[in-house]
Amino acid sequence: MKAGPSAATLPLESAPPARGSRWYLAGICLVASLGGFLFGFDTAVISGTFEFVEKLFSLSKFQVGWFGSSALVGCIVGAALVGMLSDRFGRKPNLLVASVFLFVSALYSTIPPNFDVLTWARLIGGVGVGMASVLAPMYISEFAPPKWRGRLVTLYQLSIVLGILAAYFSNWVLLGFSRANPEAFGGQGWLHWTLVAEVWRGMFGAEMIPAAAFFFLLFLVPESPRWLAKAGRDGQAFAVLTRVDGAELARRELTEIQQSIRDETGTLAELFRPGLRMALVVAVGLSVFGQLTGVNIVVYYGPTVLQGAGFASASALQWQVVLGIVNLLFTLVAIWKVDRWGRRPLLVWGMAVVTLALAATAWLLFLEARAGWVVALLCVYMGFVSVSICGVIWVLSPEIFPNRVRGRAMSIATFANWTTNMISAFLFPWYVDRFGIHTGFFTFAAICAVATVFFWRCVPETKGKSLEEIARHWLT
């Protein structure tokens, strides 16, 4: 049943603009990308708090592990649930819920009366991150014109990288300020040092600023036009598409969307039928292989790896910053080239270089070679993993599914992503302690070799195609 007339349908009654607005589209994508920024910030901010929280609450190592992984458990829950919820209630309302979870998490992580409340706050924040990690790239892909979709969705990966760097920077600034300005904390005595030990609260609290901004800015953007069309609100869908693409293109696009909706059943079972089953395999493969490249292991445990290669603790932290800068620069390359070179070449050839870089790094670690060569290869690895699978996954995953099952499909794929992330992060310290750091890197290299072949054989090129054209690919 179609919705009745509303304010959102007024552009149909007046003369619709002949051309769309790039600024309008850019604003929508930037607001949605804040979900990625919060993703990166929330997962990275904890890195500066371990020492303080462990001492304050007298934690065992098991409790420290739970503190570090509680948010990842929440991510799995959020990713598992939000697909069904977004298909039923829309993308925008669920993004608003995610922003509330993130704000509440930051607030209660700042003022927890005990350790249990702190871990529950982290878990709630993880639910928000899991929801945003499904919804934000999907929301962007449903607005973006085919020729710009890759570049615009890759903004999501860039926002994750910027969120990580912002978390590291805010942690560093807060800790440095508390130590360099004792007068701000009551002098050099007991009170000062007590408040320095409590600086972790400010680290968590800093996330309330972008979370609140995300919440309020979401009220300025519309619902996804593809979800509106699926819900029978064609007038509102046309109005939104007209502001993005102009009237002529909006009519053609809405016709394609309506046709795709008529051709789809929109059930979970559809994802396991011939055709779309392969799309689901590709999306899950992207998620699982994306984590088993070891990229998050290098992000989480990079200083440990570098110390194992011979760097002193301070030098290891400095080189970790360099790896972060390489990550940012090559993410910018991915944004620049993903719509020109295509998804498939970046993915296949980039992963081939990642495989070689990991194998060479493992060999140097086995030989206990000079630390400088190890960090150079890690920079090559980080650069190509950023421009390939990390830059492509959030573009490909939402765009390869038909409209009515996109939310459920993205939920399954992102659930696989977070589950693999949690398991690999949990097992890595034990694995390398038992078999050696070089064995860990050889293992990642072998997995990446398999991934390269999988992507070469199974992933289609999608650049320049409408979402409806891509959906038809799996059924031919």
Helices and strands as residue ranges (DSSP letters): G 7-9, H 10-13, H 22-45, G 46-48, H 50-56, H 61-89, H 91-110, H 115-141, H 146-180, G 182-185, H 190-197, H 199-205, H 208-218, H 225-230, H 234-245, H 247-262, G 268-272, H 276-292, H 295-308, H 313-341, H 343-367, H 371-387, H 389-399, G 403-405, H 406-435, H 437-458, H 467-473
